[in-house]
């Protein structure tokens, strides 16, 4: 009888764990799928030729703030120098970082506005992090492009994208390396980086 109860208890724990994991995987996938769907609807109704750069930037910024944890990405992109920034610098840096990302990707709008992104699978990287693997198919018959989305659970049902790797190149790591080079070339002056981001 005792062994039977232990087996029942163990099975219950395993079942609960599996249900919990399935829910987490679903939530991580959903945030990416929603971002993809919203972007592709916008692409279909706003061609590069008929859409102003201002409108593209506004939409892109709205989506970044909705689906991405931009404060975390900004902080991580600064790497070791985040701890060396003053509160005033942080208040200037984060919005400047976000605007620079918006500007960079808005000018590339016509390069990715004609395709479709398909989620292939998802894997768990750590207790809080998931990788959503996807493939971008261009209508121009270009080779499919691998796009991996890093999603983090920030507590409860709050899942946000914290990095994108396109063709093996991580946005976060690329920005971190770029920013560290700028700061080191200017003798650790973070204000110069902030000024460049505002240009």
C-alpha angles and dihedrals in degrees: 000000000000092000090049091054091049091051091049091049092048091049091050091052092048092049092049090049092050092049090049092049092048090052092049092049090049093050092049091049093046095059090054094044091050091050091049094046094048092047094049093049088053091047092053094049098037114050118194090245094053102036125082121231089240092057092048092050093049092050093045092050092048090053094046091053092045102047106019130066093230097175090057093045091049091049094046091047090059090055116181091359093068090080090052096055123100122233089254091053091049091052090053098038101054098055090040090052092050093048091049091054090049091050094047096051097037091063088053092053096114091053096064104021095092104057145072130240118214123195111224106177146333133225135186115242100179141341091292106018131082133180118218110200117209141164126222114216115199121209088222090075091248117154114279113268124221114231120183121191121203111212126188131197106227092186135304110357095338106120119167137175112248102175143009124208113200118189089344094309117118117216092209096048092044092053093045092053092045094049095045090052092051093048094045092047087055097049095258096309105152092182090069090056090050090050091051091050090054094053 
